[in-house]
Amino acid sequence: MLNHYETVFIMTPVLSEEQMKETVKKFEKILLDKGAEIVHQENWGLRKLEYPIAKKTSGFYHLFEFVAEGSVVKEFELQYRRDEKIMRYLTVSMDKHAIAYAEKRRNLRKEKAANVEAPVAEQPAENTNNE
Amino acid sequence: MAQQTDIKYLTPIAVDIRKKKYCRFKKSGIKYIDYKDGEFLKRFVNEQGRILPRRLTGTSLKYQKKVAQAVKRARHLALLPFVTDNLKSNN
């Protein structure tokens, strides 16, 4: 059965921007090779960690949202564990509320990005109260 | 004796009328609690980073469980601390 999943992982801050992108691409490829369909991905860039992991106080975050068979997750997480550049990962399956939320969040981010590009543009029409 | 019982107050005594607590998720119709939003989850933990009980926040059982799960996921991803001091110095 196909399920919706969301996975976030943290890469070590030792990597350069390029290496980081390479790693992301590698995992993207792994997902695609396993027949998963990537719905969305986000790069949060270098973020400060709330507590040190492996003596590092920051890390590169990346998020994938994908649709795949349940068995794919297990194999995918094995790849996480084999890669020493990955400090932490979390994969969760998404229920219908989570999917709805993710979609809303995506649109919100898109809107925000658009606003940053054109700061003088008119205010977004609808109020999206999220909290 | 009578004098003692006949105390009159200039201002009415402040009998604490508590505002009824309510579940904010039920009220505003939030169905999913995002573990990626650390700032939002900080409302449900105390200064040491512990999850606040339902009796303080008023969250319904259904959503308290979801809050707890979201906080725990956020902790795993280092978006929230496991333990700390003065987490909410700005509040």
Backbone of each chain as ProteinMPNN parsed JSONL, in Angstrom:
{"seq_chain_A": "MLNHYETVFIMTPVLSEEQMKETVKKFEKILLDKGAEIVHQENWGLRKLEYPIAKKTSGFYHLFEFVAEGSVVKEFELQYRRDEKIMRYLTVSMDKHAIAYAEKRRNLRKEKAANVEAPVAEQPAENTNNE", "coords_chain_A": {"N_chain_A": [[0.833, -1.203, 0.0], [0.444, 2.225, -0.744], [1.857, 4.921, 0.952], [1.923, 8.104, 2.584], [4.807, 9.824, 3.432], [7.065, 11.604, 5.559], [10.211, 12.922, 5.838], [12.881, 14.078, 7.8], [16.186, 15.136, 7.942], [19.414, 15.599, 9.491], [22.417, 16.981, 8.562], [25.988, 16.921, 8.993], [27.635, 19.939, 10.067], [30.101, 20.241, 9.021], [30.348, 19.925, 6.357], [30.711, 21.455, 3.12], [28.766, 23.899, 1.34], [28.345, 22.853, -1.157], [28.946, 20.137, -0.915], [26.969, 19.458, 0.799], [24.704, 19.796, -0.789], [25.186, 17.832, -2.605], [24.952, 15.551, -1.044], [22.261, 15.685, -0.395], [21.219, 15.326, -2.905], [22.028, 12.777, -3.424], [20.495, 11.302, -1.621], [18.029, 11.903, -2.555], [18.097, 10.636, -4.975], [18.296, 8.003, -4.176], [15.787, 7.654, -3.09], [14.174, 8.013, -5.346], [15.056, 5.929, -6.925], [14.068, 3.803, -5.558], [11.524, 3.861, -6.241], [9.902, 5.782, -5.144], [7.728, 8.609, -4.942], [8.523, 11.875, -4.985], [7.023, 14.396, -3.252], [7.462, 16.859, -2.226], [10.13, 19.03, -1.26], [12.318, 20.519, 1.139], [14.845, 22.789, 1.978], [16.353, 23.686, 4.877], [18.662, 24.86, 5.422], [21.655, 25.842, 7.223], [21.256, 25.322, 10.585], [20.92, 26.223, 14.002], [21.426, 23.889, 16.591], [19.376, 22.743, 19.279], [20.533, 21.386, 21.283], [23.794, 19.956, 21.703], [24.825, 17.64, 19.195], [26.814, 14.932, 18.668], [28.966, 16.526, 19.367], [28.598, 18.764, 17.829], [27.207, 21.955, 17.19], [25.493, 22.875, 15.335], [23.671, 22.259, 12.266], [22.901, 21.015, 8.942], [19.666, 21.067, 7.782], [17.279, 19.052, 6.145], [14.325, 18.336, 4.303], [12.145, 15.83, 3.139], [9.193, 15.056, 1.432], [7.296, 12.342, 0.654], [5.706, 9.8, -1.383], [5.289, 6.431, -0.988], [5.867, 2.848, -0.897], [5.56, 1.04, 2.173], [7.734, -0.558, 2.723], [9.865, 0.7, 1.588], [10.741, 2.657, 3.297], [12.184, 1.443, 5.316], [14.448, 0.491, 4.007], [15.438, 2.881, 3.115], [16.052, 4.239, 5.46], [18.079, 2.693, 6.324], [20.071, 3.47, 4.626], [20.519, 6.016, 5.587], [21.669, 5.416, 8.021], [24.0, 4.275, 7.204], [25.409, 6.331, 6.169], [27.811, 8.52, 7.174], [27.655, 11.209, 7.243], [25.209, 11.958, 8.0], [23.638, 13.092, 10.808], [21.316, 12.915, 12.32], [18.034, 11.584, 11.891], [14.577, 11.508, 10.982], [11.697, 9.834, 10.263], [8.366, 10.051, 9.492], [5.08, 8.729, 9.189], [2.314, 10.084, 7.418], [-0.883, 11.215, 8.333], [-4.233, 12.021, 7.198], [-4.716, 14.592, 8.103], [-2.215, 15.579, 8.514], [-1.25, 15.65, 5.926], [-2.896, 17.546, 4.802], [-2.138, 19.726, 6.302], [0.538, 19.961, 5.55], [0.313, 20.711, 2.929], [-0.858, 23.198, 3.14], [1.105, 24.542, 4.498], [3.104, 24.52, 2.616], [2.037, 26.18, 0.643], [1.937, 28.508, 2.067], [4.597, 29.043, 2.519], [5.447, 29.424, -0.061], [4.082, 31.7, -0.719], [5.247, 33.465, 1.037], [7.865, 33.478, 0.112], [7.44, 34.623, -2.347], [6.642, 37.113, -1.53], [8.965, 38.084, -0.428], [10.558, 38.355, -2.63], [9.231, 40.338, -4.059], [8.778, 42.899, -2.332], [7.13, 45.123, -2.271], [4.785, 44.365, -3.204], [1.209, 43.738, -3.168], [-0.639, 43.007, -0.159], [-1.184, 39.622, 0.943], [-4.312, 38.266, 0.127], [-6.154, 36.511, 1.545], [-6.479, 35.688, 4.988], [-4.295, 33.662, 6.626], [-4.56, 32.067, 9.267], [-2.67, 30.248, 11.299], [-2.018, 29.247, 13.735]], "CA_chain_A": [[0.0, 0.0, 0.0], [1.207, 3.467, -0.799], [1.644, 5.819, 2.08], [2.582, 9.397, 2.587], [5.807, 9.917, 4.489], [7.825, 12.841, 5.646], [11.463, 12.62, 6.522], [13.779, 15.199, 8.045], [17.478, 14.668, 8.431], [20.398, 16.625, 9.833], [23.768, 16.648, 8.098], [26.989, 17.613, 9.819], [27.962, 21.285, 9.58], [31.463, 20.229, 8.476], [30.245, 19.925, 4.896], [30.56, 22.727, 2.428], [27.445, 24.036, 0.736], [28.264, 21.973, -2.306], [28.887, 18.755, -0.424], [25.635, 19.296, 1.386], [23.758, 19.619, -1.888], [25.481, 16.531, -3.175], [24.356, 14.554, -0.151], [20.813, 15.754, -0.593], [20.916, 14.735, -4.202], [22.245, 11.344, -3.286], [19.337, 10.698, -0.964], [16.895, 12.076, -3.465], [18.244, 9.596, -5.987], [17.96, 6.733, -3.519], [14.323, 7.599, -2.986], [13.595, 7.831, -6.678], [15.407, 4.585, -7.386], [13.214, 2.831, -4.892], [10.172, 4.005, -6.751], [9.099, 6.73, -4.383], [7.41, 9.842, -5.647], [8.787, 12.99, -4.067], [5.963, 15.385, -3.366], [7.952, 18.173, -1.846], [11.321, 19.033, -0.416], [12.682, 21.822, 1.683], [16.146, 22.869, 2.62], [16.297, 24.725, 5.911], [19.989, 25.432, 5.56], [22.364, 25.602, 8.48], [20.437, 25.741, 11.733], [21.497, 25.949, 15.311], [20.748, 22.809, 17.3], [19.016, 23.133, 20.645], [21.518, 20.739, 22.157], [24.824, 19.427, 20.808], [24.798, 16.255, 18.736], [28.155, 14.567, 18.24], [29.816, 17.7, 19.65], [28.334, 19.844, 16.875], [26.107, 22.772, 17.691], [24.602, 23.258, 14.243], [23.587, 21.234, 11.231], [22.068, 21.301, 7.771], [18.403, 20.325, 7.816], [16.59, 18.892, 4.872], [13.062, 17.627, 4.455], [11.52, 15.22, 1.962], [7.846, 14.512, 1.6], [7.188, 11.414, -0.467], [4.7, 8.739, -1.39], [5.982, 5.189, -1.308], [5.518, 1.639, -0.155], [6.109, 1.036, 3.528], [9.024, -1.255, 2.778], [10.905, 1.616, 1.119], [11.226, 3.442, 4.431], [13.184, 0.672, 6.044], [15.671, 0.499, 3.212], [15.915, 4.262, 3.055], [16.657, 4.572, 6.751], [19.355, 1.962, 6.369], [21.029, 4.336, 3.934], [20.831, 7.088, 6.541], [22.56, 4.896, 9.05], [25.287, 3.961, 6.605], [26.086, 7.562, 5.778], [28.273, 9.168, 8.4], [27.369, 12.642, 7.178], [23.89, 12.177, 8.601], [23.723, 13.053, 12.264], [20.012, 12.544, 12.857], [16.945, 11.554, 10.91], [13.267, 11.147, 11.515], [10.702, 9.603, 9.224], [7.04, 9.815, 10.059], [4.024, 8.575, 8.196], [1.4, 11.222, 7.561], [-2.318, 10.942, 8.184], [-4.846, 12.99, 6.281], [-4.569, 15.942, 8.634], [-0.821, 15.975, 8.283], [-1.113, 15.955, 4.506], [-3.568, 18.829, 4.592], [-1.3, 20.751, 6.919], [1.757, 20.113, 4.751], [-0.046, 21.446, 1.726], [-1.098, 24.57, 3.568], [2.412, 25.074, 4.853], [3.807, 24.715, 1.353], [1.5, 27.378, 0.003], [2.313, 29.645, 2.901], [6.014, 29.305, 2.267], [5.542, 29.943, -1.421], [3.596, 33.061, -0.635], [6.269, 34.234, 1.74], [8.989, 33.617, -0.804], [7.012, 35.588, -3.358], [6.632, 38.429, -0.898], [10.347, 38.518, -0.236], [11.049, 38.782, -3.933], [8.579, 41.602, -4.387], [8.285, 43.374, -1.042], [6.148, 46.197, -2.392], [3.545, 43.762, -3.713], [0.051, 43.888, -2.268], [-0.746, 42.023, 0.925], [-1.975, 38.447, 0.591], [-5.725, 38.576, 0.337], [-6.8, 35.759, 2.621], [-5.708, 35.556, 6.203], [-4.06, 32.258, 6.952], [-4.182, 31.939, 10.69], [-2.195, 28.87, 11.366], [-1.707, 28.789, 15.088]], "C_chain_A": [[0.869, 1.254, 0.0], [0.845, 4.362, 0.377], [2.375, 7.131, 1.862], [3.601, 9.417, 3.72], [6.504, 11.266, 4.44], [9.109, 12.502, 6.381], [12.332, 13.868, 6.622], [15.104, 14.623, 8.49], [18.453, 15.825, 8.629], [21.768, 16.143, 9.376], [24.784, 17.433, 8.914], [27.321, 18.978, 9.215], [29.364, 21.353, 8.965], [31.451, 20.352, 6.958], [30.209, 21.336, 4.335], [29.174, 22.735, 1.795], [27.261, 23.02, -0.391], [28.135, 20.503, -1.901], [27.506, 18.448, 0.131], [24.621, 19.003, 0.28], [23.927, 18.257, -2.535], [24.816, 15.428, -2.358], [22.848, 14.506, -0.322], [20.431, 15.048, -1.879], [21.029, 13.222, -4.155], [21.011, 10.669, -2.677], [18.076, 10.818, -1.814], [16.901, 10.939, -4.491], [17.858, 8.234, -5.401], [16.442, 6.563, -3.468], [13.703, 7.285, -4.336], [13.854, 6.431, -7.213], [14.512, 3.523, -6.779], [11.747, 2.979, -5.303], [9.279, 4.921, -5.934], [8.84, 7.97, -5.232], [7.587, 10.988, -4.67], [7.765, 14.094, -4.308], [6.534, 16.783, -3.166], [9.28, 18.029, -1.136], [11.703, 20.441, -0.024], [14.09, 21.745, 2.216], [16.11, 24.01, 3.626], [17.652, 25.377, 6.115], [20.624, 25.087, 6.899], [21.55, 26.17, 9.636], [21.169, 25.421, 13.011], [20.709, 24.82, 15.958], [20.453, 23.265, 18.73], [19.928, 22.462, 21.671], [22.568, 20.105, 21.246], [24.603, 17.958, 20.455], [26.194, 15.972, 18.194], [29.106, 15.769, 18.302], [29.664, 18.817, 18.612], [27.129, 20.64, 17.393], [25.186, 23.259, 16.573], [24.574, 22.143, 13.212], [22.724, 21.685, 10.076], [20.819, 20.437, 7.85], [17.861, 20.194, 6.404], [15.36, 18.03, 5.059], [12.594, 17.074, 3.114], [10.105, 14.813, 2.33], [7.641, 13.604, 0.406], [6.086, 10.388, -0.276], [5.41, 7.47, -1.795], [5.376, 4.021, -0.552], [6.162, 1.704, 1.23], [7.49, 0.427, 3.598], [10.182, -0.349, 2.364], [11.555, 2.325, 2.299], [12.367, 2.728, 5.136], [14.522, 0.702, 5.306], [16.304, 1.89, 3.18], [16.623, 4.643, 4.348], [17.981, 3.84, 6.937], [20.446, 2.811, 5.708], [21.44, 5.511, 4.82], [21.894, 6.615, 7.517], [23.954, 4.615, 8.489], [26.091, 5.213, 6.285], [26.5, 8.33, 7.03], [28.035, 10.679, 8.396], [26.021, 12.986, 7.83], [24.005, 12.037, 10.114], [22.432, 12.53, 12.889], [19.014, 12.434, 11.716], [15.671, 11.176, 11.603], [12.323, 10.97, 10.333], [9.376, 9.336, 9.905], [6.055, 9.586, 8.922], [2.98, 9.652, 8.476], [-0.041, 10.761, 7.414], [-2.934, 12.061, 7.359], [-4.729, 14.43, 6.778], [-3.169, 16.477, 8.365], [-0.621, 16.384, 6.828], [-1.727, 17.313, 4.199], [-2.712, 19.965, 5.128], [-0.074, 21.035, 6.052], [1.483, 20.942, 3.503], [-0.202, 22.932, 2.035], [0.237, 25.272, 3.832], [3.215, 25.402, 3.595], [3.358, 26.015, 0.694], [1.916, 28.636, 0.743], [3.754, 30.056, 2.629], [6.213, 29.929, 0.896], [5.163, 31.417, -1.435], [4.647, 33.98, -0.028], [7.454, 34.503, 0.822], [8.669, 34.654, -1.871], [7.044, 36.997, -2.79], [8.033, 38.984, -0.711], [10.91, 39.05, -1.542], [10.493, 40.144, -4.337], [7.954, 42.213, -3.127], [7.205, 44.449, -1.146], [4.811, 45.657, -2.907], [2.427, 43.864, -2.685], [0.007, 42.745, -1.244], [-1.53, 40.815, 0.441], [-3.429, 38.61, 1.033], [-6.307, 37.838, 1.538], [-5.882, 35.682, 3.829], [-5.526, 34.073, 6.495], [-3.595, 32.181, 8.394], [-3.905, 30.479, 10.976], [-2.067, 28.365, 12.78], [-2.892, 28.903, 16.019]], "O_chain_A": [[1.899, 1.315, 0.671], [-0.322, 4.523, 0.731], [3.308, 7.234, 1.065], [3.275, 9.059, 4.851], [6.521, 11.955, 3.421], [9.081, 11.864, 7.433], [12.494, 14.612, 5.655], [15.144, 13.719, 9.324], [18.325, 16.883, 8.013], [22.222, 15.059, 9.743], [24.468, 18.49, 9.46], [27.289, 19.148, 7.996], [29.768, 22.395, 8.45], [32.414, 20.821, 6.352], [29.745, 22.275, 4.981], [28.501, 21.707, 1.726], [26.199, 22.42, -0.558], [27.34, 19.745, -2.457], [26.96, 17.358, -0.037], [23.797, 18.095, 0.392], [22.963, 17.616, -2.954], [24.207, 14.505, -2.9], [22.243, 13.437, -0.386], [19.466, 14.286, -1.938], [20.24, 12.494, -4.758], [20.551, 9.625, -3.142], [17.193, 9.961, -1.791], [15.862, 10.367, -4.823], [17.187, 7.429, -6.047], [15.898, 5.497, -3.756], [12.835, 6.421, -4.46], [13.001, 5.826, -7.862], [14.233, 2.49, -7.389], [10.862, 2.307, -4.773], [8.053, 4.848, -6.017], [9.625, 8.323, -6.112], [6.895, 11.068, -3.655], [7.656, 14.645, -5.403], [6.15, 17.743, -3.834], [9.531, 17.017, -0.482], [11.451, 21.409, -0.741], [14.481, 20.754, 2.833], [15.865, 25.161, 3.264], [17.783, 26.329, 6.884], [20.192, 24.174, 7.603], [21.204, 27.351, 9.652], [21.942, 24.465, 13.085], [19.481, 24.79, 15.889], [21.188, 24.067, 19.306], [20.063, 22.939, 22.798], [22.249, 19.749, 20.111], [24.243, 17.145, 21.307], [26.691, 16.711, 17.344], [29.928, 15.985, 17.412], [30.507, 19.711, 18.53], [26.18, 20.087, 17.948], [24.215, 23.971, 16.829], [25.361, 21.199, 13.281], [21.922, 22.61, 10.2], [20.908, 19.215, 7.972], [17.974, 21.105, 5.584], [15.352, 17.106, 5.873], [12.641, 17.758, 2.092], [9.86, 14.287, 3.416], [7.793, 14.038, -0.736], [5.608, 10.148, 0.832], [6.066, 7.43, -2.835], [4.506, 4.181, 0.304], [7.191, 2.355, 1.417], [8.32, 0.827, 4.414], [11.331, -0.589, 2.734], [12.763, 2.565, 2.306], [13.376, 3.332, 5.501], [15.578, 0.91, 5.904], [17.525, 2.046, 3.213], [17.669, 5.292, 4.326], [18.882, 4.32, 7.625], [21.585, 2.859, 6.172], [22.594, 5.941, 4.79], [22.871, 7.309, 7.797], [24.955, 4.703, 9.201], [27.313, 5.155, 6.147], [25.663, 8.735, 7.836], [28.195, 11.344, 9.42], [25.743, 14.139, 8.16], [24.417, 10.997, 10.628], [22.464, 11.79, 13.873], [19.142, 13.114, 10.698], [15.685, 10.59, 12.686], [12.179, 11.868, 9.504], [9.283, 8.489, 10.794], [6.176, 10.166, 7.843], [2.788, 10.072, 9.617], [-0.379, 10.015, 6.495], [-2.227, 12.946, 6.877], [-4.652, 15.367, 5.984], [-2.971, 17.648, 8.04], [0.09, 17.346, 6.536], [-1.171, 18.116, 3.449], [-2.576, 21.017, 4.503], [0.305, 22.188, 5.846], [2.302, 21.758, 3.08], [0.261, 23.795, 1.29], [0.454, 26.42, 3.444], [3.906, 26.418, 3.522], [4.169, 26.83, 0.253], [2.206, 29.673, 0.146], [4.082, 31.238, 2.524], [7.029, 30.832, 0.713], [5.816, 32.252, -2.062], [4.899, 35.089, -0.499], [7.974, 35.617, 0.768], [9.52, 35.46, -2.249], [7.42, 37.95, -3.473], [8.262, 40.189, -0.819], [11.632, 40.047, -1.572], [11.205, 40.986, -4.886], [6.757, 42.065, -2.884], [6.448, 44.656, -0.198], [3.835, 46.397, -3.029], [2.671, 44.051, -1.493], [0.555, 41.665, -1.466], [-2.439, 40.953, -0.378], [-3.721, 39.031, 2.152], [-6.88, 38.454, 2.437], [-4.659, 35.62, 3.697], [-6.5, 33.327, 6.598], [-2.401, 32.224, 8.691], [-4.779, 29.616, 10.902], [-2.014, 27.155, 12.997], [-2.788, 28.556, 17.196]]}, "seq_chain_B": "MAQQTDIKYLTPIAVDIRKKKYCRFKKSGIKYIDYKDGEFLKRFVNEQGRILPRRLTGTSLKYQKKVAQAVKRARHLALLPFVTDNLKSNN", "coords_chain_B": {"N_chain_B": [[-18.459, 42.262, 69.24], [-20.292, 42.246, 67.155], [-19.371, 44.36, 65.762], [-17.089, 43.368, 64.615], [-17.953, 41.524, 62.699], [-19.263, 43.135, 60.97], [-17.764, 44.173, 58.883], [-17.064, 46.41, 56.333], [-16.269, 46.631, 52.969], [-14.513, 48.835, 50.89], [-13.902, 48.385, 48.275], [-15.096, 45.718, 46.275], [-14.419, 42.386, 47.368], [-11.783, 40.513, 46.005], [-12.792, 37.815, 44.754], [-11.578, 34.93, 43.471], [-12.466, 34.557, 40.316], [-12.258, 32.133, 38.166], [-11.209, 31.958, 34.853], [-12.723, 29.923, 32.497], [-10.977, 27.092, 31.406], [-9.946, 26.178, 28.132], [-9.697, 24.046, 25.29], [-7.31, 24.855, 23.068], [-6.906, 23.836, 20.559], [-9.209, 22.556, 19.822], [-10.883, 24.697, 19.848], [-9.922, 26.438, 17.871], [-9.88, 24.792, 15.769], [-7.654, 23.272, 14.9], [-6.083, 20.59, 13.409], [-3.824, 19.159, 13.169], [-0.704, 18.854, 14.704], [2.289, 20.375, 14.337], [5.52, 19.067, 14.337], [7.703, 20.345, 13.434], [7.667, 22.961, 14.017], [9.195, 24.534, 16.22], [9.045, 26.863, 17.759], [6.33, 27.251, 18.212], [5.711, 25.005, 19.699], [6.963, 25.539, 22.024], [5.221, 26.759, 23.685], [4.016, 24.801, 25.066], [5.7, 23.682, 26.837], [7.585, 23.86, 29.883], [9.913, 26.115, 31.538], [12.114, 24.556, 31.875], [11.934, 22.87, 29.846], [10.164, 20.801, 30.021], [7.183, 18.975, 29.299], [4.125, 20.63, 29.621], [1.448, 19.955, 31.917], [-1.901, 18.878, 31.18], [-3.744, 19.972, 32.906], [-2.864, 22.487, 33.328], [-2.621, 23.734, 30.841], [-5.04, 23.271, 29.636], [-5.581, 21.822, 27.43], [-7.309, 19.392, 25.467], [-7.65, 15.837, 25.954], [-7.245, 14.337, 23.636], [-5.75, 16.087, 22.028], [-3.655, 16.684, 23.664], [-2.168, 14.39, 23.645], [-1.246, 14.472, 21.08], [0.241, 16.782, 21.133], [2.217, 16.003, 22.906], [3.473, 14.021, 21.444], [4.418, 15.489, 19.278], [6.19, 17.237, 20.539], [8.081, 15.448, 21.441], [9.083, 14.449, 19.066], [10.167, 16.772, 18.025], [12.168, 17.191, 19.845], [13.87, 15.099, 19.291], [14.874, 15.891, 16.856], [16.412, 17.982, 17.57], [15.122, 20.42, 17.679], [13.853, 21.255, 19.813], [14.93, 21.502, 23.187], [15.981, 18.789, 25.338], [16.481, 19.016, 28.099], [16.885, 22.064, 29.886], [17.773, 25.407, 31.006], [15.974, 28.359, 31.789], [14.313, 28.57, 29.276], [12.364, 30.17, 28.19], [13.098, 33.011, 28.172], [12.253, 35.272, 27.024], [9.564, 35.467, 27.49]], "CA_chain_B": [[-18.528, 41.131, 68.321], [-21.04, 42.656, 65.966], [-18.524, 45.252, 64.968], [-16.108, 42.617, 63.829], [-18.56, 40.877, 61.531], [-19.838, 44.116, 60.042], [-16.721, 44.863, 58.112], [-17.493, 46.764, 54.968], [-15.127, 46.891, 52.093], [-14.73, 49.899, 49.912], [-13.926, 47.715, 46.962], [-15.5, 44.315, 46.439], [-13.287, 41.482, 47.558], [-11.449, 39.8, 44.774], [-12.991, 36.368, 44.781], [-11.008, 34.667, 42.155], [-13.342, 33.934, 39.33], [-11.326, 31.633, 37.164], [-11.675, 31.835, 33.486], [-12.777, 28.499, 32.17], [-9.949, 26.705, 30.441], [-10.492, 25.541, 26.947], [-8.678, 23.441, 24.443], [-7.119, 25.805, 21.975], [-6.958, 23.17, 19.264], [-10.615, 22.34, 19.501], [-11.529, 25.976, 19.621], [-9.562, 27.046, 16.589], [-9.998, 23.801, 14.697], [-6.378, 22.758, 14.399], [-6.209, 19.127, 13.392], [-2.506, 18.529, 13.158], [0.292, 19.642, 15.417], [3.525, 20.193, 13.584], [6.717, 18.927, 15.163], [8.769, 21.148, 12.855], [7.522, 24.333, 14.484], [9.687, 24.542, 17.595], [8.587, 28.053, 18.474], [4.954, 27.027, 18.63], [5.687, 23.954, 20.728], [7.504, 26.083, 23.269], [4.099, 27.147, 24.545], [3.518, 23.641, 25.807], [6.727, 23.169, 27.738], [7.965, 24.87, 30.864], [11.23, 26.707, 31.29], [13.129, 23.509, 31.834], [11.72, 22.058, 28.647], [9.254, 19.68, 30.27], [5.842, 19.166, 28.738], [3.174, 21.099, 30.638], [0.287, 19.078, 32.048], [-3.19, 19.283, 30.656], [-4.486, 20.775, 33.879], [-2.413, 23.873, 33.228], [-2.837, 24.335, 29.52], [-6.441, 23.12, 29.262], [-5.689, 21.046, 26.192], [-8.092, 18.168, 25.624], [-6.807, 14.64, 25.974], [-6.905, 13.974, 22.267], [-4.687, 16.93, 21.49], [-2.487, 16.603, 24.535], [-1.373, 13.263, 23.155], [-0.571, 14.905, 19.855], [1.259, 17.749, 21.537], [3.322, 15.253, 23.501], [4.2, 13.347, 20.373], [5.109, 16.502, 18.488], [7.317, 17.738, 21.332], [9.108, 14.413, 21.474], [9.725, 14.421, 17.749], [10.977, 17.982, 17.902], [13.364, 16.992, 20.664], [14.761, 14.2, 18.573], [15.503, 16.645, 15.768], [17.11, 19.128, 18.168], [14.38, 21.666, 17.501], [13.529, 21.594, 21.195], [15.89, 20.841, 24.067], [15.445, 17.808, 26.29], [16.508, 19.763, 29.364], [17.572, 23.341, 29.759], [17.344, 26.431, 31.949], [15.329, 29.548, 31.193], [13.986, 28.43, 27.849], [11.52, 31.278, 27.72], [13.529, 34.252, 28.82], [11.544, 36.413, 26.401], [8.192, 35.548, 28.019]], "C_chain_B": [[-19.179, 41.527, 67.011], [-20.187, 43.543, 65.07], [-17.564, 44.474, 64.063], [-16.708, 41.995, 62.569], [-19.058, 41.888, 60.509], [-18.783, 44.878, 59.254], [-17.245, 45.166, 56.718], [-16.265, 47.114, 54.145], [-15.46, 47.989, 51.127], [-14.789, 49.321, 48.504], [-14.344, 46.273, 47.182], [-14.275, 43.392, 46.526], [-13.041, 40.71, 46.266], [-11.593, 38.301, 44.991], [-12.494, 35.887, 43.431], [-11.976, 33.873, 41.281], [-12.429, 33.451, 38.227], [-11.999, 31.59, 35.807], [-11.69, 30.349, 33.153], [-11.705, 28.176, 31.143], [-10.608, 26.056, 29.235], [-9.337, 24.967, 26.142], [-8.498, 24.315, 23.219], [-7.199, 25.143, 20.596], [-8.38, 22.934, 18.83], [-11.254, 23.656, 19.101], [-11.193, 26.534, 18.245], [-9.503, 26.031, 15.457], [-8.691, 23.362, 14.089], [-6.415, 21.242, 14.502], [-4.854, 18.45, 13.538], [-1.497, 19.433, 13.838], [1.66, 19.33, 14.827], [4.725, 20.11, 14.513], [7.846, 19.805, 14.654], [8.76, 22.586, 13.367], [7.91, 24.417, 15.964], [9.158, 25.706, 18.411], [7.173, 27.873, 19.022], [4.899, 26.034, 19.786], [6.222, 24.457, 22.061], [6.402, 26.543, 24.216], [3.639, 26.006, 25.426], [4.589, 22.995, 26.668], [7.084, 24.275, 28.739], [9.408, 25.317, 30.614], [12.345, 25.685, 31.241], [12.964, 22.604, 30.616], [10.822, 20.859, 28.869], [7.872, 19.994, 29.715], [4.887, 19.565, 29.859], [1.97, 20.169, 30.706], [-0.974, 19.722, 31.488], [-3.921, 20.22, 31.602], [-4.027, 22.228, 33.868], [-2.77, 24.501, 31.886], [-4.292, 24.228, 29.066], [-6.65, 22.33, 27.988], [-6.497, 19.773, 26.427], [-7.177, 16.962, 25.459], [-6.305, 14.274, 24.583], [-5.72, 14.779, 21.752], [-3.46, 16.956, 22.378], [-1.555, 15.481, 24.068], [-0.585, 13.683, 21.929], [0.523, 15.916, 20.16], [2.476, 17.002, 22.051], [4.155, 14.593, 22.416], [5.028, 14.348, 19.556], [6.334, 17.018, 19.238], [8.447, 16.716, 21.315], [9.832, 14.293, 20.134], [10.645, 15.611, 17.572], [12.263, 17.85, 18.703], [14.37, 16.114, 19.942], [15.536, 14.947, 17.49], [16.215, 17.902, 16.271], [16.439, 20.458, 17.857], [13.889, 22.171, 18.854], [14.57, 20.892, 22.068], [15.213, 19.768, 24.929], [15.379, 18.444, 27.676], [17.275, 21.045, 29.148], [17.175, 24.237, 30.932], [16.847, 27.619, 31.159], [15.18, 29.491, 29.667], [13.253, 29.653, 27.333], [11.907, 32.569, 28.416], [12.796, 35.454, 28.243], [10.114, 36.547, 26.908], [8.183, 36.109, 29.433]], "O_chain_B": [[-18.704, 41.202, 65.923], [-20.255, 43.499, 63.842], [-17.275, 44.862, 62.931], [-16.069, 41.944, 61.518], [-19.254, 41.561, 59.339], [-18.913, 46.076, 59.002], [-17.789, 44.303, 56.028], [-15.355, 47.807, 54.6], [-16.573, 48.057, 50.605], [-15.606, 49.716, 47.673], [-13.972, 45.672, 48.189], [-13.26, 43.594, 45.859], [-13.965, 40.319, 45.552], [-10.641, 37.614, 45.362], [-12.928, 36.368, 42.384], [-12.242, 32.692, 41.503], [-11.893, 34.242, 37.452], [-13.169, 31.238, 35.656], [-10.763, 29.616, 33.497], [-11.54, 28.881, 30.148], [-11.685, 25.467, 29.328], [-8.178, 25.352, 26.298], [-9.425, 24.493, 22.428], [-7.516, 25.793, 19.599], [-8.731, 23.081, 17.66], [-12.046, 23.732, 18.162], [-12.066, 27.04, 17.539], [-9.126, 26.359, 14.332], [-8.62, 23.106, 12.887], [-6.737, 20.684, 15.551], [-4.763, 17.304, 13.978], [-1.446, 20.634, 13.574], [2.117, 18.187, 14.82], [4.923, 20.973, 15.369], [8.842, 19.999, 15.351], [9.72, 23.333, 13.176], [7.05, 24.376, 16.844], [8.859, 25.565, 19.597], [6.863, 28.284, 20.14], [4.132, 26.208, 20.733], [5.958, 23.863, 23.106], [6.633, 26.698, 25.415], [2.947, 26.223, 26.421], [4.405, 21.886, 27.17], [6.904, 25.462, 28.467], [10.03, 24.948, 29.618], [13.393, 25.919, 30.638], [13.759, 21.692, 30.391], [10.723, 19.99, 28.003], [7.455, 21.152, 29.673], [4.842, 18.925, 30.909], [1.52, 19.652, 29.684], [-1.075, 20.941, 31.349], [-4.621, 21.138, 31.174], [-4.74, 23.106, 34.354], [-3.173, 25.662, 31.818], [-4.734, 24.997, 28.213], [-7.78, 22.188, 27.521], [-6.375, 19.147, 27.48], [-6.084, 17.057, 24.901], [-5.134, 13.953, 24.376], [-4.807, 14.239, 21.127], [-2.353, 17.218, 21.909], [-0.331, 15.61, 24.094], [0.575, 13.31, 21.753], [1.585, 15.914, 19.538], [3.612, 17.311, 21.692], [5.385, 14.604, 22.464], [6.176, 14.085, 19.196], [7.394, 17.213, 18.642], [9.62, 17.071, 21.191], [11.04, 14.063, 20.084], [11.75, 15.49, 17.043], [13.317, 18.336, 18.291], [15.575, 16.364, 19.983], [16.709, 14.665, 17.244], [16.574, 18.777, 15.484], [17.098, 21.495, 17.782], [13.558, 23.345, 19.019], [15.037, 19.806, 21.724], [14.017, 19.845, 25.206], [14.342, 18.409, 28.338], [18.196, 21.109, 28.334], [16.338, 23.861, 31.752], [17.247, 27.85, 30.018], [15.81, 30.23, 28.91], [13.476, 30.114, 26.214], [11.116, 33.143, 29.165], [12.718, 36.512, 28.868], [9.508, 37.611, 26.778], [7.118, 36.247, 30.035]]}, "name": "protein", "num_of_chains": 2, "seq": "MLNHYETVFIMTPVLSEEQMKETVKKFEKILLDKGAEIVHQENWGLRKLEYPIAKKTSGFYHLFEFVAEGSVVKEFELQYRRDEKIMRYLTVSMDKHAIAYAEKRRNLRKEKAANVEAPVAEQPAENTNNEMAQQTDIKYLTPIAVDIRKKKYCRFKKSGIKYIDYKDGEFLKRFVNEQGRILPRRLTGTSLKYQKKVAQAVKRARHLALLPFVTDNLKSNN"}
